[in-house]
Amino acid sequence: MDPGLLSTSEWASIGNAIKLLWLCLLLMITASTALVLAHAVIPSAVATRTISDRWSKLRLGLYATGALAITSFFVSMVFVYLELYPVLDNLWPRWFS
């Protein structure tokens, strides 16, 4: 079965979905960096007295940043799905109907 042709609006939807996927990548990089700093780097550096105990106060903010980035990632993935589903339905109607 050959896929159908894509219109200009469908290409625009694919472009929007790709932009959202780039946003998802940036959100995951942000989340992983924040959570690694909050859960591993700062406690280890404070325990070895490499940095002062005041740095421990940053952990709560980093955990919040990581949680917000992960939540935003999942919301963005829902938007990607909602953006691409009509395009895929038109492209391969047999599989998505």
N, C-alpha and C positions, 0 to 999 in steps of 0.2 A: 504494500500500500504506500503510495507516494504522499508525502506531506503536502498540505495546501500552501498557496502563496501567502506571503506576509504583506500587509498593507503598511502605509506610512504610520498610522496610529499604533499598529502592533510593534513596529520598530521603535517607536517612541517609548512604548511600555517596556520593551526589552532594555532600552537605554536607561530608563528610570530604575529598573530592577538591578542593573549592573552598578549604578551609583549607590543603591542601597546595600549591595553586597560589599562594596568598598567601605561603606560606613560600618558594616558588620565586622569587617577585618580590623578597622581602627578601634572599634569598641572592644574586641577581644584582646588586642594588644594592650589597651588601656587597663582592662580588667586584670589580665595576667600580671602586668607590671605592678599594679597597685596591690594585688593580693600577695605576690611574692615579697614585696617590700614589707608589707604589714605582718605577714605570717612567718617569714624566715629571716630576712636580712636585718631588720631592726631589732628583733629580740636577740638574735645572735650577737650583733654588734654591741648591744647594751650589756649582755651577759659577760662579754669579754672586756668590757670597759673601753672599747674602741671609741664609742660615742657616749655622750652623757645620758642620764635617765630621762631628760626632758624630751628626747626623741620618741619615747614611748607614747607620748600624748598624740603623736601624729597617726598612730596605728588605727584609732577609731575612724578618723577621716579617710584613711586609705581603704579600710574595710567598706565604708559607706560608698566610696568612689567605685570600688570593685563591684559591689552589689548593684549599684545604679547602672554601671556599664553592662553587666550581665543581663539585667532586666531590659535595658534598652536594646540589647542584641536580640533578645527573643521577640520583642515588639517589632523590631525592624525585619526580622525573618517572617513574621506574619504579614507585614506589608509587602515583602517580596513575593510571598505566595499569592496574596490577593492581586498583585500586579501581573504576575505571570500566568495565573490559571486561565483567564480568558484567552490569552495568546496561545497557550498550549491546547486549549479546547478547540480553537479554530484551526490550529496546525494539524492536530491528530484527533479528529472528532470521535473516532472509534474508541480510543483509549480513555477519553476524559468525559464521556457522556454517561 
